[in-house]
Amino acid sequence: MKIDKSCALLLIASFGLIPIALSYGVNPELSLNYLFELDINNVNGNHIFRAVMFLYIFNLAFWFLGVVRASYRRIALIALSIFMLGLAMGRLLSFMLDGLPHWLLILYFILEFSIGFSALFLITQKQNEE
């Protein structure tokens, strides 16, 4: 069985972001302190990270829709590339202004950049085939 490259990328991104989204929002006080030594100790911090959690979850739900419905696949890839490259550019700005963060955040940058450009490649590849 041959799986479509676009579907594979959308699936990898969808399932890969689940633990990240949950780590941001289920219990931000505990998880963000454990992972990044980031103190979130008030309602405002919890509120922001729980909103971010659902931003991630609703995006990955849309990407998964692109897997199961071919008519949504191209726009799901576009949304994936915008989401990932937007995160990567924000991290790049932070690297330049703030210095290097925790190694896991650097890994996130590498993955976001790679997935974002992979999505762009697949979009242009599909356009060239049509």
FENTAFEN-V116714 format. One record per residue. RES is the residue in one small letter. PSI is psi as a letter, one per 20 degrees, with the letter a starting at -180 (none if undefined). Layout:
BEGIN
res=RES psi=PSI
res=RES psi=PSI
END
This chain:
BEGIN
res=m psi=p
res=k psi=p
res=i psi=p
res=d psi=p
res=k psi=h
res=s psi=g
res=c psi=g
res=a psi=g
res=l psi=g
res=l psi=h
res=l psi=g
res=i psi=g
res=a psi=g
res=s psi=g
res=f psi=h
res=g psi=h
res=l psi=i
res=i psi=g
res=p psi=h
res=i psi=g
res=a psi=g
res=l psi=h
res=s psi=h
res=y psi=h
res=g psi=h
res=v psi=g
res=n psi=m
res=p psi=h
res=e psi=g
res=l psi=g
res=s psi=g
res=l psi=h
res=n psi=g
res=y psi=g
res=l psi=g
res=f psi=j
res=e psi=k
res=l psi=o
res=d psi=o
res=i psi=o
res=n psi=k
res=n psi=r
res=v psi=h
res=n psi=g
res=g psi=g
res=n psi=g
res=h psi=g
res=i psi=g
res=f psi=h
res=r psi=h
res=a psi=g
res=v psi=h
res=m psi=g
res=f psi=h
res=l psi=g
res=y psi=g
res=i psi=g
res=f psi=h
res=n psi=g
res=l psi=h
res=a psi=h
res=f psi=h
res=w psi=h
res=f psi=h
res=l psi=h
res=g psi=h
res=v psi=g
res=v psi=i
res=r psi=o
res=a psi=h
res=s psi=i
res=y psi=i
res=r psi=g
res=r psi=g
res=i psi=h
res=a psi=h
res=l psi=h
res=i psi=g
res=a psi=h
res=l psi=g
res=s psi=g
res=i psi=g
res=f psi=g
res=m psi=g
res=l psi=h
res=g psi=g
res=l psi=g
res=a psi=g
res=m psi=h
res=g psi=g
res=r psi=g
res=l psi=g
res=l psi=g
res=s psi=h
res=f psi=g
res=m psi=h
res=l psi=h
res=d psi=i
res=g psi=a
res=l psi=p
res=p psi=a
res=h psi=q
res=w psi=h
res=l psi=h
res=l psi=h
res=i psi=g
res=l psi=g
res=y psi=g
res=f psi=g
res=i psi=g
res=l psi=g
res=e psi=g
res=f psi=g
res=s psi=g
res=i psi=g
res=g psi=g
res=f psi=h
res=s psi=g
res=a psi=g
res=l psi=g
res=f psi=g
res=l psi=h
res=i psi=g
res=t psi=h
res=q psi=g
res=k psi=h
res=q psi=h
res=n psi=h
res=e psi=h
res=e psi=none
END
